[in-house]
Amino acid sequence: MPHDCVPELLARATEALEEEFGALPDTHANGENPSLGIAGDEAELDEDASAEAMAAVLEATAHRLGDNYPYFHPLYAGQMLKPPHPVARAAYALAMKINPNNHARDGGRASSAMEVEAVREIAGIFGWTEFLGHLTSSGTFANLEALWMAGQLAPGRRIVGSEHAHYTHQRISGVLKLEFASVAADERGRMRLEALEEELRKGDVGTVVATLGTTAMGAVDPLDEILKLKERYGFRVHVDAAYGGYFRLIADALDEPARRAFSAIGQADSIIVDPHKHGLQPYGCGCVLFRELAVGRFYKHDSPYTYFTSKELHLGEISLECSRAGAAAVALWATQRLLPLKPGGEFARGLAKGRRAALELDRRLRGDGRFEALAAGSPELDIVVWALQAADLRKASEQARRVFDACARRGLHLALVQLPGSWFGTPGRVKHERGGATCLRSVLMKPEHEAWMGEIWNRLGAGCGDVVGV
């Protein structure tokens, strides 16, 4: 869908929305109804002056927004920033004509129903038909709800997760007054099972956080093996699939360990996914799912004014958040209606393109003597990390930072990450002292990255040549 079609399509949809409210009484003395979003005193403003002032402010806003990296472009291959689909942007803007609040059905009648439908489709990725779940304002808040529930169900027991789990797990545990412990990871960033079992033997672990798609390198914890330990030690399993959850749709295209992990995800007790990552949504849109409907009892509360107009479930009755943007649900619903979440569909094919781009970049890195790819194997999802070939870690780190800057000057935007130097290279090529190395990182989450890999590689090579002279 061409992006330049969005304004025209949005204008037509806005007219249709305004017709839905066409029976309202006139508010202008001349008998003309104002368009949605203009009422009361605002309708009395001098329209020409108001339009001129808004145009000036919006032009200034556009200039300020120019002070950004081109997150939407394939040459931006740095952080986890994926442009929303045009239909998501249009649907979000359309919903903002009403500005619904999905806390109670009074504030978001249609958008609450759309959220329920959209969340059901996400849960279906994991094979869940009976569950409790809703959208959140972010993946962080989705994880907060999951760990809060862990504390309710296993009070006083510890939370454990990989040392490469997102840092918010430790922070959230602190907020909830729950003890959190990090478990060592292997050379691919995955939780070490022997280190996990060492923690489990202490007998006080209530919940294990398994990450399917770490933010640093897209590592996939061995969920299938963690679930086997659950049978022996008895604990809850929370899956943080904020980044990787949608890869369940293309699990067959993943390497065997990741495929087994994603195949087992339906056995988890709770799952979080971020539609504002691979789900083509604007920020912020997270999602939390619980396998047990009974956990809803922990949300129970009374409000003297919020929930009295409908016997249907209000989303605020199963969430910790109160006011929450209904527009996020509308955008997600519209996107999933256009791009259904099914294996082999257009949405899944987009994920597969990013995955192939990552594998191709990794292949090229391994064939170039200037770089050191991850020694243990290829990327598990669509994130690639690599080091610069150098005599020691200090020099490799310095060169990585310089290549990062050189590539940016050439219009290619990468990211930097600190990882153990011993994870890179082959014996005899890099001197691996103890300690970490600053490495380069690419998140190849846009489908266009596959077609642009040749240009990305050329600019990376030229940027590296600027630094090392080769």
C-alpha positions in Angstrom: 0.0 0.0 0.0 1.6 3.3 -1.1 2.2 5.6 1.9 0.9 8.6 -0.1 -2.6 7.0 -0.2 -3.0 7.3 3.5 -4.2 11.0 3.7 -6.9 10.4 1.0 -8.0 7.1 2.6 -8.1 8.7 6.0 -10.1 11.6 4.7 -12.7 9.3 3.3 -12.9 7.2 6.4 -13.3 10.4 8.5 -16.3 11.4 6.4 -17.8 8.0 7.0 -17.2 8.3 10.7 -18.8 11.7 10.9 -21.8 10.3 9.1 -22.2 7.8 12.0 -22.8 10.8 14.3 -24.9 12.8 11.8 -28.1 12.6 13.9 -26.6 14.8 16.7 -28.3 18.2 17.2 -26.8 21.2 15.5 -24.3 23.2 17.6 -23.8 26.2 15.2 -26.4 28.9 15.0 -26.3 28.7 11.2 -27.4 25.1 11.4 -24.1 23.5 10.4 -22.6 20.8 12.5 -18.9 21.1 13.3 -16.6 18.3 12.3 -15.6 15.8 14.9 -13.2 17.2 17.4 -14.5 20.8 17.3 -17.1 21.8 19.7 -18.1 24.5 22.1 -15.8 27.5 22.3 -13.4 26.0 19.7 -16.1 26.2 17.1 -16.3 30.0 17.6 -12.6 30.5 16.7 -11.8 32.4 13.5 -11.2 29.4 11.2 -8.8 31.1 8.9 -6.6 32.4 11.8 -6.8 29.0 13.6 -5.8 27.1 10.4 -2.9 29.5 9.7 -1.7 29.2 13.3 -1.9 25.4 13.3 -0.1 25.2 9.9 2.8 27.2 11.3 3.0 25.1 14.4 2.9 21.9 12.4 5.6 23.1 10.1 7.8 23.9 13.1 7.0 20.4 14.4 8.0 18.8 11.2 11.4 20.6 11.3 11.9 19.5 14.9 11.1 15.9 14.0 13.8 16.1 11.3 16.3 15.8 14.1 16.0 12.0 14.1 17.6 9.0 12.6 15.5 7.7 9.6 13.9 4.9 11.6 11.5 4.1 8.7 14.2 3.5 6.1 15.9 0.2 5.4 19.3 1.9 5.9 18.3 2.3 9.6 19.4 -1.1 10.9 20.2 -0.2 14.5 17.6 -0.4 17.3 14.2 -2.2 17.4 12.3 0.4 15.5 9.9 -0.8 12.9 7.5 1.7 11.1 3.8 1.1 11.8 1.9 -0.2 8.8 0.0 2.6 6.9 -3.3 1.1 7.9 -2.3 1.2 11.6 -1.4 4.9 11.3 -4.6 5.7 9.5 -6.8 3.7 11.9 -5.0 5.3 15.0 -5.6 8.8 13.6 -9.2 7.9 12.8 -9.8 6.7 16.3 -8.3 9.9 17.7 -11.3 11.7 16.3 -13.1 10.2 19.2 -10.2 9.5 21.6 -11.6 6.4 23.3 -10.4 5.2 26.6 -10.3 1.4 26.9 -10.5 1.2 30.7 -14.3 1.0 30.8 -16.9 0.4 28.0 -18.4 3.8 28.8 -15.2 5.4 27.5 -14.4 2.9 24.7 -17.4 0.9 23.5 -16.3 0.0 20.0 -12.6 0.0 20.7 -13.0 -2.3 23.8 -14.7 -4.9 21.6 -12.0 -4.5 19.0 -9.3 -5.0 21.6 -11.0 -8.2 22.8 -11.0 -9.5 19.2 -7.4 -8.5 18.4 -6.1 -10.0 21.6 -7.9 -13.2 20.9 -6.1 -13.4 17.5 -2.7 -12.9 19.2 -3.5 -15.6 21.7 -4.4 -17.8 18.8 -0.7 -17.7 17.6 0.1 -19.7 20.7 -2.8 -22.1 20.5 -4.8 -20.5 23.3 -8.6 -20.2 23.0 -9.3 -19.9 26.8 -7.2 -17.3 28.5 -7.3 -13.9 30.2 -5.5 -11.1 28.4 -5.6 -7.5 27.3 -3.4 -4.8 25.7 -1.1 -2.6 27.7 0.6 0.7 27.1 4.0 -1.1 26.8 5.9 -4.4 27.1 7.3 -3.1 30.4 3.8 -2.8 31.8 2.8 -6.2 30.4 5.8 -7.7 32.2 4.9 -5.8 35.4 1.4 -7.4 35.3 2.9 -10.9 34.8 5.4 -10.5 37.6 2.7 -8.9 39.9 0.6 -12.0 39.2 3.6 -14.2 40.0 3.9 -12.5 43.4 0.2 -13.0 44.1 0.3 -16.7 43.3 3.6 -17.5 44.9 4.2 -14.8 47.6 7.7 -14.6 49.0 9.2 -16.8 46.3 11.9 -15.6 44.0 11.8 -14.6 40.3 14.7 -15.8 38.2 15.6 -15.0 34.6 18.6 -15.0 32.3 21.4 -12.4 32.7 20.3 -11.3 29.2 16.7 -11.0 30.1 15.5 -7.4 29.7 16.7 -5.2 32.6 13.1 -4.2 33.5 12.5 -7.6 35.1 14.9 -6.9 37.9 13.6 -3.3 38.1 10.0 -4.4 38.2 10.8 -7.1 40.8 12.2 -4.4 43.0 9.1 -2.3 42.6 7.0 -5.3 43.6 9.3 -6.1 46.5 10.1 -9.5 45.0 13.6 -11.0 45.0 15.1 -11.4 41.5 18.2 -13.5 40.6 20.0 -13.6 37.3 21.0 -16.9 35.7 24.1 -17.2 33.6 23.8 -17.3 29.8 25.7 -19.4 27.3 27.8 -18.0 24.4 24.7 -17.4 22.3 22.9 -15.4 25.1 20.6 -18.2 26.1 19.9 -19.2 29.7 22.2 -22.0 30.9 20.0 -24.9 32.1 22.6 -26.1 34.6 22.8 -22.6 36.2 19.0 -22.5 36.3 18.8 -25.9 38.0 21.4 -24.7 40.6 18.9 -21.9 41.5 15.9 -24.3 41.5 17.6 -26.6 44.0 17.5 -23.9 46.6 13.7 -24.5 46.7 12.5 -20.9 46.8 11.9 -20.1 43.1 8.3 -19.2 42.3 8.7 -18.0 38.7 11.2 -18.5 35.9 11.2 -15.8 33.2 12.1 -17.3 29.8 13.0 -14.8 27.1 12.2 -15.7 23.5 14.1 -13.0 21.7 16.5 -11.0 23.9 16.9 -7.4 23.1 20.7 -7.6 22.8 21.0 -10.3 20.3 17.6 -12.0 19.7 18.6 -15.1 21.8 15.9 -17.7 22.5 16.0 -19.4 25.9 15.5 -23.2 25.8 11.8 -23.0 26.9 11.1 -26.7 26.1 13.9 -27.8 28.5 12.8 -25.2 31.1 9.3 -26.7 31.1 10.8 -30.2 31.8 12.5 -28.7 34.9 9.1 -27.3 35.9 7.7 -30.8 36.1 10.5 -31.7 38.6 10.7 -28.5 40.7 7.3 -26.9 40.4 7.3 -23.2 39.4 5.5 -20.8 37.1 6.9 -20.0 33.7 6.5 -16.5 32.3 7.6 -16.0 28.7 8.8 -12.6 27.7 8.2 -12.7 24.0 8.0 -8.9 23.7 10.4 -9.1 20.7 10.1 -12.6 19.4 6.5 -13.7 20.0 5.4 -13.3 16.4 8.1 -15.6 15.2 5.8 -18.5 16.4 4.2 -17.9 12.9 7.5 -18.9 11.1 8.9 -21.3 13.7 9.6 -23.8 10.9 12.1 -21.4 9.4 14.1 -21.2 12.6 17.0 -23.4 13.7 16.0 -26.5 15.7 16.6 -25.2 19.3 14.6 -22.0 18.6 11.9 -24.1 16.8 11.5 -26.3 19.9 11.3 -23.3 22.2 8.6 -21.6 20.1 6.7 -24.9 19.7 6.4 -25.2 23.5 5.3 -21.6 24.2 1.6 -22.6 24.6 2.6 -24.5 27.8 3.7 -21.3 29.6 1.6 -19.8 32.4 1.9 -16.2 31.0 3.1 -14.6 27.8 3.8 -11.0 26.8 4.1 -9.8 23.2 4.8 -6.2 21.9 2.6 -5.4 18.9 4.6 -2.2 18.6 7.7 -4.2 17.7 7.0 -6.8 15.0 3.3 -6.2 15.1 3.5 -3.1 12.9 1.9 -0.9 15.5 2.6 2.6 16.8 4.0 3.0 20.3 2.8 2.0 22.8 1.0 -1.3 22.4 1.9 -4.3 24.5 -0.1 -7.4 25.3 -0.2 -9.7 28.3 -1.8 -13.2 28.3 -2.5 -15.6 31.2 -3.4 -19.2 30.6 -5.6 -19.5 33.7 -8.8 -17.6 33.6 -8.9 -17.9 37.4 -6.2 -15.2 37.8 -8.9 -12.6 37.1 -9.8 -12.8 40.8 -6.7 -10.8 41.7 -7.9 -7.9 39.7 -11.2 -7.6 41.4 -12.1 -4.1 42.6 -15.1 -1.8 42.9 -15.6 1.6 41.3 -18.6 3.7 42.2 -18.9 5.3 38.8 -17.0 3.4 36.1 -18.6 0.0 35.5 -22.3 0.5 36.1 -23.6 0.8 32.6 -22.8 -2.6 31.2 -22.9 -6.2 32.4 -20.2 -7.0 29.8 -16.6 -7.3 31.0 -14.8 -4.0 31.2 -11.1 -4.3 30.4 -10.3 -2.2 33.4 -11.6 -5.1 35.5 -8.7 -7.4 34.3 -5.8 -4.9 34.1 -3.7 -2.8 36.5 -3.8 0.2 34.2 -6.7 2.6 34.3 -6.9 5.1 31.4 -5.4 3.5 28.2 -5.5 4.6 24.6 -8.4 2.9 22.7 -6.8 4.1 19.5 -4.0 1.5 20.0 -6.6 -1.3 20.0 -8.3 0.2 16.9 -5.0 0.3 15.0 -4.1 -3.2 16.0 -7.6 -4.6 15.0 -7.4 -2.9 11.6 -3.9 -4.2 10.9 -4.8 -7.8 11.8 -7.9 -7.5 9.7 -5.7 -6.5 6.7 -2.8 -8.9 7.6 -4.2 -11.9 9.4 -1.8 -13.6 11.9 -1.5 -16.9 10.1 1.5 -19.0 8.9 2.2 -18.4 5.3 0.3 -15.1 5.2 1.6 -11.7 4.2 2.4 -10.8 7.8 4.4 -14.0 8.3 6.2 -13.6 5.0 7.4 -10.1 6.2 9.0 -11.8 9.3 10.7 -14.4 7.1 12.3 -11.7 5.0 13.9 -10.1 8.0 15.1 -13.5 9.2 16.7 -14.2 5.8 18.3 -10.8 5.8 19.9 -11.5 9.1 21.2 -14.9 7.9 22.7 -13.3 4.8 24.4 -10.6 6.8 25.9 -13.2 9.1 27.1 -15.2 6.2 28.9 -12.2 4.7 30.5 -11.3 8.0 31.9 -14.8 8.4 33.5 -14.6 5.0 35.2 -11.3 5.6 38.4 -11.2 7.6 37.8 -7.8 9.0 34.9 -9.0 11.1 34.3 -11.6 13.8 30.8 -13.1 13.8 29.3 -14.8 16.9 31.5 -17.9 17.3 28.7 -20.2 18.5 26.4 -20.0 15.5 24.1 -17.9 13.3 21.4 -15.6 14.6 18.3 -17.2 16.1 15.9 -14.5 14.9 16.7 -11.3 13.0 19.4 -9.6 15.1 23.0 -9.9 14.2 26.0 -9.0 16.4 29.6 -8.9 15.4 33.0 -7.6 16.5 35.9 -6.1 14.7 39.0 -8.2 14.1 41.8 -6.7 16.2 44.7 -7.7 18.4 42.9 -7.1 21.7 39.5 -6.2 23.0 40.3 -2.6 23.7 41.3 -2.1 20.0 38.3 -4.1 18.8 36.0 -1.9 20.9 37.6 1.3 19.7 37.3 0.3 16.1 33.7 -0.8 16.5 32.8 2.7 17.8 34.7 4.3 14.9 33.0 2.1 12.3 29.6 2.9 13.9 30.3 6.6 13.3 31.8 6.1 9.8 28.7 4.1 8.7 26.4 6.8 10.1 28.2 9.4 8.0 27.5 7.2 5.0 23.8 6.9 5.8 23.9 3.5 7.4 22.8 3.4 11.0 23.8 0.5 13.2 23.8 0.0 17.0 26.5 -0.8 19.6 26.3 -3.5 22.3 28.6 -4.7 25.0 29.2 -8.5 25.0 31.9 -10.9 26.2 34.8 -10.9 23.8 35.2 -14.6 24.2 31.9 -15.1 22.3 33.5 -14.0 19.0 36.1 -15.2 16.6 37.9 -18.4 16.0 40.9 -19.7 17.9 44.2 -17.9 17.0 42.5 -14.9 15.3 41.5 -12.7 18.1 43.3 -12.4 21.5 40.4 -12.9 23.9 41.2 -11.4 27.3 38.8 -11.5 30.1 36.2 -8.8 29.9 33.7 -7.3 27.5 34.0 -5.9 24.0 32.0 -3.2 22.3 30.4 -4.9 19.3 28.3 -3.8 16.3 24.6 -4.9 16.1 21.9 -4.8 13.5 18.2 -5.4 14.0 16.9 -6.4 10.6 13.2 -6.4 11.4 12.0 -4.5 8.3 11.0 -6.8 5.3 12.8 -4.3 3.1 16.1 -5.2 4.7 16.3 -8.4 2.6 16.2 -6.4 -0.7 18.6 -3.8 0.7 21.2 -6.2 2.0 23.6 -5.4 -0.9 23.5 -1.7 -0.2 23.8 -2.3 3.5 26.9 -4.5 3.0 28.5 -2.0 0.6 28.1 0.9 3.1 29.3 -1.3 6.0 32.4 -2.2 4.0 33.1 1.4 3.0 32.6 2.5 6.6 35.0 -0.2 7.8 37.5 0.9 5.1 37.4 4.4 6.5 38.6 3.1 9.8 40.9 0.2 9.1 42.0 1.3 5.6 41.0 -1.9 3.8 
